[in-house]
Amino acid sequence: MSRIGKNPVPVPSGVTVDIDGQTVTVKGPKGSLTHVVAEPITVEQTDSAIEVKRPDDERRSKSLHG
């Protein structure tokens, strides 16, 4: 059971997050970071947080979710 994967990731002020399909780009005052998320995992952005979700409880999805 992933307790870390269920928590939303807060986005501080001055940081922008762009989600394009499975590619997540985070830009801030110290630079930028781009990461491609594995296929069954989805990333959603709310007002001031990012949520990482898995579609099912299969073993592979659980291991990728964290």
C-alpha positions in Angstrom: 0.0 0.0 0.0 1.5 3.3 -1.1 1.1 6.0 1.4 3.5 8.4 -0.4 1.9 8.0 -3.8 -1.6 9.0 -2.4 -0.4 12.3 -1.1 -0.7 15.4 -3.4 2.6 17.1 -4.2 2.4 20.8 -3.4 3.5 23.3 -6.0 5.2 26.4 -4.5 4.7 29.9 -5.8 7.0 30.8 -8.6 6.9 27.2 -10.0 5.0 26.3 -13.1 4.0 22.7 -14.1 3.1 21.7 -17.7 1.5 18.3 -18.3 1.4 17.1 -21.9 0.2 13.5 -22.0 2.7 11.5 -20.1 5.4 14.2 -20.1 5.6 16.5 -17.0 7.7 19.6 -17.1 8.4 21.7 -14.0 10.0 25.1 -14.3 11.1 27.3 -11.5 13.7 30.0 -10.6 16.6 27.4 -10.4 15.9 25.7 -13.8 13.6 23.2 -15.3 13.0 19.4 -15.2 11.2 17.1 -17.6 10.1 13.6 -16.8 8.1 11.0 -18.9 5.8 9.1 -16.6 5.3 5.3 -17.3 2.1 4.5 -19.2 -0.5 3.2 -16.6 0.2 6.1 -14.3 -1.5 9.5 -14.8 -0.6 12.9 -13.5 -3.2 15.6 -12.8 -2.8 19.2 -11.7 -5.2 20.9 -9.3 -5.0 24.5 -8.1 -1.7 24.3 -6.1 -0.8 20.6 -6.2 0.0 17.6 -8.4 -1.7 14.3 -8.0 -0.2 11.0 -9.3 -2.9 8.3 -9.8 -2.9 4.7 -10.9 -5.8 3.1 -12.8 -6.0 -0.2 -11.0 -4.4 -2.4 -8.3 -2.3 -4.6 -10.5 1.2 -5.4 -9.3 3.0 -3.3 -12.0 0.8 -0.3 -11.4 1.4 -0.4 -7.7 5.2 -0.7 -8.2 5.3 2.3 -10.6 3.0 4.4 -8.3 5.4 4.3 -5.4 
